[in-house]
């Protein structure tokens, strides 16, 4: 995802197993609903929808190219800070300084990624990494607390907020890496991570308020990363009144959710003309077979038209068919009581008739 004002910055969600970035669907209503943690205060905003699948791991990748459009923010000790929020919870940050883009008179592209949440292990000296995973979200009918409604607003979102900051040094990394950002007055809201590592597996219908959400972000099995990294983290100071330079917002939904949001059009039933294959699309042997079938049908129709008409009332036809045929006629020239004609049944002479009258 690139903003037109900052084409040298690219932010994407990479799906594990596909070895590619998630396809980004344009947001049909970017000004409606949840606008990210900045709530519309960012100088630039861009949003898109992506498809999420059960148990599909993902990571957020960032690429920054050296470009004159970034010179007003990246110089000397000033840099751009990329903060990641998943479902509204702070997950870490990266700083892009001038030395990352220019060294020894040469330009470079800075690449980084967020692969999961880092935190303490079973003991204070152990550190663990839990990789990001999309997990199914179950809707329940239950009472909803105001806190749940507030937290659920950001559910189903992955956000990168870029701020202009000044680098002031390093701080010790003895504290949990989930504390990243508190020195910069970022509000830490990630109090959902528990020992199981699967937050938000259930949510009430009232909290969703009709949104087409079917997934949340959970975590894979913890990985021990004790000893990785030098333990130092950069200390920065926000400048420009804290107004973010740009905000990138990904809204992840299942394919059915994308259809309900109107992001992906539902496939209409095929028309009859589209369902019947065109002659030019058929192979030659199939065309010849259909032609033979049609010729046989035409010949049979022609032979039926040339057959002489037969009198089904004749004795021969009756014997051949095994059925008795009775001709029903009215005698209009005979006198009938009441002035009405009477019905006369004329039988085939070869059929014996038993007289049941008393006369």
Buried (B, 14 or more C-beta within 10 A) or exposed (E): BBBEEBEBBBBBBBBBEEEEBBEBBEBEEBEEBBBBBBEEBBBBBBBBBBBBBEEBBBBBBBBBBBBEEBEEBBEEEBBBBBBBBBBBBBBBBBBBBBEBBBEEEEEBEBEBEBBBBBBBBEEEEBBBBBBBBBBBBEEEEEEBEEEBBEBBBBBBBBBBBBBBBBBEEEBEBEEEBBBBBEBBEBEEBBEBBEEEBBBBEEBBEBBBEEBBBBBBBBBBEBBEBEEEEEEEBBBBEBEEEBEBBBBBBBBBBBEEBBBBBEBBEEEEEEEEEEEEEEEEEEEEEEEEEEEEEEEEEEEEEEEEEEEEEEEEEEEEEBEEEEEEBEEEEEEEEEEEEEEEEEEEEEEBEEEEEEEEEEE
